[in-house]
Amino acid sequence: MKRGYIFDLDGTIYLEEKIIEGASETIKALRERGDEVVFLTNKSIETTETYVNKLNKLGVEVTNENVINSNILTARYLKSQLQQTEKVMVIGEQPLINEIKKQGIEVSDKPEEVKYVVLGWDRKFSYDKLNRAFQAWRNGAVVVATNPDRTCPMRGGQIPDCGAMIGAMEGATGEKIEIILGKPSLLAAKFIVEDILKLPSERCFMVGDRLETDVKMGNDYGMNSILVLTGITDKCMVETTPYKPHYTLNSVKDILNMKTDAVV
């Protein structure tokens, strides 16, 4: 029976420029047995082309159609919500801005002009950017974010991610940002399961290293969630989390040895 696998990237398939042992062989084996495989990342500071090149360089054969990032999900959402003349403000880096512009959406830094404020991971985040986003919110703009990740895993540690931008904005407005377009958004899950994998959710597996994004999205959408312990999460965190994975594995290479006949 064909199954669908959605793989996170950072902390799941690789760490920085180093592939996780057995990852490429696992992907190849899943495809050879007829399963569908896609890759989904919340990271908004790179283009999908960058991920495709990186994965191919690391020995994982992919095309642009196999990789989805939070920029694509955000741009699709904005396109579905905006009128033709409405504009958005983007707090984020150029790949996010470019993806939004690809949809024909105009980007503006003027708080009085914009209908939405988009928060992405921004390594040049500043008080000035926060203030402009805040003034746009005061003027009635809706605030959305690419992803809720507080940190991004790196070899030897972690660095702040989009969650830091979200925290600053929530601190200024006193309101929670409810619309998140990357994982664990059900909008993201629905798009990937129904439009890309084209399989029932119970035959799909969400594979990642984060409980609050990867595992939560898999559980919330009725998929099988697989947590790998090669990134952010360790076994102690699994014991205390409300987001319990269906499977906990040391690494993606253990997927091929899983007993998945009784899927949820």
C-alpha positions in Angstrom: 0.0 0.0 0.0 1.5 3.3 -1.1 2.3 5.8 1.7 3.3 9.4 1.8 6.2 10.8 3.7 6.7 14.5 4.6 10.2 15.2 5.8 11.4 18.2 7.7 15.0 19.2 6.6 17.0 20.9 9.3 17.7 18.5 12.1 16.0 15.6 10.3 17.8 15.1 6.9 20.8 17.2 7.6 22.5 19.6 10.1 24.0 22.6 8.3 26.2 21.1 5.5 26.3 17.6 6.9 23.8 14.9 5.9 22.5 12.7 8.7 23.8 9.2 8.4 21.5 7.0 6.4 19.1 9.7 5.3 19.8 9.5 1.5 19.6 5.7 1.5 16.3 5.9 3.4 14.7 8.3 0.9 15.9 6.2 -2.0 14.5 3.0 -0.5 11.1 4.6 0.3 10.8 5.8 -3.3 11.9 2.4 -4.7 9.1 0.7 -2.9 6.6 3.1 -4.3 6.0 5.6 -1.6 5.7 9.4 -2.2 8.2 11.7 -0.6 8.2 15.5 -0.2 10.3 17.8 1.9 8.8 20.6 4.0 10.8 23.3 5.9 9.7 26.3 7.9 13.0 28.1 7.2 12.2 31.3 5.3 15.7 32.6 4.7 16.4 30.3 1.7 14.7 29.6 -1.7 13.4 26.2 -2.7 16.1 26.2 -5.4 18.7 26.5 -2.7 17.3 23.4 -0.9 17.1 21.4 -4.1 20.7 22.1 -4.9 21.8 21.3 -1.3 19.9 18.1 -1.2 21.2 16.9 -4.5 24.7 17.8 -3.4 24.2 15.7 -0.3 23.0 12.7 -2.3 19.2 13.1 -2.0 17.7 13.4 -5.5 15.0 16.0 -5.6 13.4 18.6 -7.9 11.6 21.8 -7.2 8.3 20.0 -7.0 9.5 17.9 -4.1 10.4 20.8 -1.8 8.0 23.2 -0.1 9.0 26.0 2.3 7.0 28.4 4.5 7.6 31.2 1.9 5.5 29.3 -0.7 2.8 28.6 1.9 2.7 32.2 3.0 2.6 33.6 -0.5 -0.2 31.2 -1.5 -2.3 32.3 1.5 -1.8 36.0 0.9 -2.8 35.5 -2.8 -6.0 33.9 -1.7 -6.9 36.7 0.8 -5.8 39.9 -1.0 -7.6 42.1 -3.5 -5.5 43.0 -6.5 -4.5 46.4 -5.3 -3.8 45.5 -1.7 -0.2 45.5 -0.4 1.8 43.8 2.3 4.7 44.7 4.6 7.4 42.0 5.0 9.7 41.7 8.0 12.0 39.0 6.6 14.7 38.3 4.1 14.8 38.5 0.3 13.7 34.9 -0.5 10.4 35.5 1.4 9.9 38.9 -0.4 10.7 37.4 -3.8 8.2 34.5 -3.2 5.4 37.0 -2.3 6.2 39.1 -5.3 6.0 36.0 -7.6 2.3 35.9 -6.8 1.9 39.4 -8.1 1.6 40.9 -4.6 3.0 44.4 -4.0 5.3 44.9 -1.0 5.4 48.2 0.8 7.2 49.6 3.9 4.6 52.2 4.5 2.4 51.3 7.5 -0.6 53.2 6.2 -0.6 51.3 2.9 -0.6 47.7 3.9 -3.4 45.1 4.5 -1.1 42.5 6.0 2.2 42.4 7.9 4.2 39.2 7.3 6.8 38.1 9.9 9.6 35.8 8.8 13.0 35.0 10.1 15.0 38.2 9.7 18.7 38.2 10.7 18.7 42.0 10.4 15.7 42.5 12.6 15.7 45.9 14.2 13.7 48.3 16.3 12.9 50.3 13.2 11.4 47.2 11.5 9.4 46.3 14.7 8.1 49.9 14.9 6.9 49.9 11.3 5.2 46.6 11.7 3.6 47.8 14.9 2.3 51.0 13.3 0.8 49.0 10.4 -1.0 46.8 13.0 -2.3 50.0 14.7 -3.6 51.0 11.3 -5.6 47.8 11.0 -3.2 45.5 9.2 -3.5 41.7 9.9 -0.2 40.1 11.2 0.7 36.7 10.0 4.0 34.7 10.4 5.8 32.2 8.3 6.6 29.8 11.2 6.6 29.7 15.0 10.1 28.1 15.4 11.9 29.8 18.3 15.3 28.5 17.2 17.0 26.8 14.3 19.3 23.8 15.0 23.0 24.2 14.0 25.9 21.9 14.5 27.0 22.6 18.1 23.9 24.6 19.1 20.9 26.7 18.1 20.2 30.3 16.8 17.1 32.4 17.1 14.4 31.9 14.4 11.1 33.5 13.5 9.7 32.9 16.9 11.9 35.8 18.1 10.3 38.2 15.7 6.8 36.9 16.7 7.7 37.4 20.4 8.8 41.0 19.8 5.6 41.8 17.9 3.3 40.1 20.4 5.1 42.0 23.2 4.4 45.3 21.4 0.8 44.6 20.5 -0.3 42.5 23.5 -2.0 40.1 21.1 -1.1 36.6 20.0 -0.4 36.1 16.3 -2.9 33.4 15.4 -2.1 32.9 11.7 1.0 30.8 11.1 1.4 29.6 7.5 4.2 27.0 8.0 4.2 24.0 10.3 2.1 23.3 12.3 -0.6 25.0 10.2 -3.5 22.8 9.1 -3.6 24.9 5.9 -0.1 23.6 5.1 -1.0 20.0 6.0 -4.1 20.1 3.8 -2.2 21.5 0.8 0.5 18.9 1.0 -1.6 15.9 1.8 -4.4 16.6 -0.6 -2.8 18.5 -3.5 0.7 17.0 -3.6 0.7 13.6 -2.0 -2.9 13.0 -3.0 -3.3 10.3 -0.3 -5.6 9.9 2.7 -4.0 11.5 5.8 -4.0 8.2 7.7 -1.5 6.8 5.1 0.8 9.8 5.5 3.8 10.2 7.8 5.1 13.6 9.1 8.8 13.1 10.0 10.6 15.8 11.9 12.7 16.8 15.0 10.3 19.3 16.6 7.4 18.4 18.8 5.5 21.7 18.6 5.6 21.9 14.8 6.3 18.6 13.0 4.6 16.3 15.5 1.8 18.6 16.3 0.9 19.1 12.6 1.0 15.4 11.9 -1.2 14.7 14.9 -3.7 17.5 14.3 -4.2 16.5 10.6 -4.6 12.8 11.3 -1.3 11.7 10.0 1.2 9.4 11.6 3.9 11.5 13.4 7.5 10.4 13.6 9.9 12.2 15.8 13.6 11.8 15.2 16.2 12.6 17.8 18.8 14.1 15.6 17.7 17.8 16.0 16.1 19.9 18.7 14.3 17.2 20.7 15.6 14.7 23.2 13.8 11.8 25.0 13.3 13.8 28.2 11.2 16.3 26.2 9.1 13.6 24.8 8.0 12.5 28.2 6.7 15.9 29.2 5.2 17.2 25.9 1.5 17.4 25.1 2.4 16.6 21.5 3.1 12.9 21.7 4.6 11.3 18.5 3.2 8.0 17.3 6.8 6.9 16.7 10.1 8.1 18.2 13.2 7.1 16.3 16.9 7.8 16.8 17.2 8.8 13.2 15.5 8.7 9.8 17.5 5.6 8.9 15.3 3.7 11.4 12.2 4.3 9.3 12.8 1.3 7.1 12.7 -1.0 10.1 9.4 0.4 11.5 6.3 -1.7 11.7 3.7 0.5 10.0 1.0 -2.0 9.3 -1.2 -0.6 12.0 -1.2 3.1 11.1 -3.5 5.5 12.8 
